[in-house]
Amino acid sequence: MAWLERKCFFLLVVIVLYFLMKTFAISIYKIPSESMLPNIWPGDWILVDKLGYGGSLNLFRKEFQLPCVRKIKRGDVMVFHFPEGDTVFVDDPLQNFYNKKRWSIVHQKPFDVNAAVVSLPIGFRVPYVKRCVGLPGDRIRLKDGQIFINGINYREGYAIKRWYHLYVRDLSKLEKRLAAIDNSKFKEWGGHHVALFTSQELIAVKDLVSEGVVDSISPYYESWINHSTYPFVNDGPMPWTWDNYGPIYIPQKGDTLTLTVDNFYRYERLIGVYEGNELKVQNDSVFINGNHGNEYVCRQNYYFMMGDNRHNSMDSRSWGLVPENHLIGQAVFIGWSRNLQKSIWEGVRWKRIGNLLTNGRKEVRRQNNKLNFRSIKF
């Protein structure tokens, strides 16, 4: 019976190690959406490094927060629990409760206050994957789709997708050219067409104008102010869009925020929900936990996350900052990839398996070195 005891002990060790690895070190997530195109595709399975990024544990019906001891770098692809996932509809848990409530206010439609909802602890909320573009202590702004960090244009060393206007002459030729581009999107938009390109893809189709296929190609900038833009004030969103957004300050642990009637809504959820305080404005005065005062010291770091598919991503521009205690880990590489529209074997994307998910810093340094070399040479 000694051999049986050894096997049982070995099996127990394996189970414990698996639990520890999955809880504290590594997790794998399947990607269902297009918000991180062109770097992460629907059907990709990403490997996430969780070690040292904090996270939330639910043991014995209690929630425990692990400390975040690793530093997040700008451009890192991060996985985190959905910040607005604390309240969900029982019948439709994937629908954003707060987004529906905001929509009802903007469109002056009744909101079903009696709908069955449930409150979820952090660890049970839907995991999201986005790229960290704003770090604690940053002041971030978007101007015509360009990111500015503390007033400096942020050079992204990774590919992003965005919409471009196309005024089409020969639709059939254009469709053939676009069919050769991975995950290309093309649709009619108010009398003309728009297509989804990265900067490299735009270079590849630049001769469409000289060939007479289109009259012109120009960037599309989101100008619609809608209920999905953060922050949301009493009766509507701020006058910001997804391409012209901010500026907004991203608090860090220990920061003292000076609250005013004007900036109250930017930090209302941060102070009230993420840090567990009662916050309200009365007679143009701010009250925190019933005490009159316009200063608050933040207890954790916050981050600004965006999808690489800039016009097809619900991110911090929509639901605000990501608290540190919502972090799960950093997406490192693609462990498996399959086209969900094809059979199991035919749909495997062999070229994507093992692709690293970089933050672009090496590419920016390479471009800088190349520019410096040219300036010396010539």
Secondary structure as GFF3:
##gff-version 3
##sequence-region A 1 378
A	DSSP	alpha_helix	2	20	.	.	.	ID=ss1
A	DSSP	pi_helix	21	25	.	.	.	ID=ss2
A	DSSP	beta_strand	26	30	.	.	.	ID=ss3
A	DSSP	beta_strand	44	49	.	.	.	ID=ss4
A	DSSP	beta_strand	56	59	.	.	.	ID=ss5
A	DSSP	beta_strand	62	65	.	.	.	ID=ss6
A	DSSP	beta_strand	77	81	.	.	.	ID=ss7
A	DSSP	beta_strand	87	89	.	.	.	ID=ss8
A	DSSP	alpha_helix	97	106	.	.	.	ID=ss9
A	DSSP	beta_strand	117	119	.	.	.	ID=ss10
A	DSSP	three_ten_helix	122	124	.	.	.	ID=ss11
A	DSSP	beta_strand	127	134	.	.	.	ID=ss12
A	DSSP	beta_strand	139	143	.	.	.	ID=ss13
A	DSSP	beta_strand	146	149	.	.	.	ID=ss14
A	DSSP	beta_strand	152	153	.	.	.	ID=ss15
A	DSSP	beta_strand	162	168	.	.	.	ID=ss16
A	DSSP	alpha_helix	171	179	.	.	.	ID=ss17
A	DSSP	beta_strand	186	189	.	.	.	ID=ss18
A	DSSP	beta_strand	192	197	.	.	.	ID=ss19
A	DSSP	alpha_helix	199	204	.	.	.	ID=ss20
A	DSSP	three_ten_helix	206	208	.	.	.	ID=ss21
A	DSSP	beta_strand	214	219	.	.	.	ID=ss22
A	DSSP	beta_strand	245	249	.	.	.	ID=ss23
A	DSSP	beta_strand	256	258	.	.	.	ID=ss24
A	DSSP	alpha_helix	264	269	.	.	.	ID=ss25
A	DSSP	pi_helix	270	274	.	.	.	ID=ss26
A	DSSP	beta_strand	279	282	.	.	.	ID=ss27
A	DSSP	beta_strand	285	288	.	.	.	ID=ss28
A	DSSP	beta_strand	291	292	.	.	.	ID=ss29
A	DSSP	beta_strand	295	297	.	.	.	ID=ss30
A	DSSP	beta_strand	302	306	.	.	.	ID=ss31
A	DSSP	alpha_helix	316	319	.	.	.	ID=ss32
A	DSSP	beta_strand	322	323	.	.	.	ID=ss33
A	DSSP	three_ten_helix	324	326	.	.	.	ID=ss34
A	DSSP	beta_strand	327	337	.	.	.	ID=ss35
A	DSSP	alpha_helix	361	377	.	.	.	ID=ss36
###
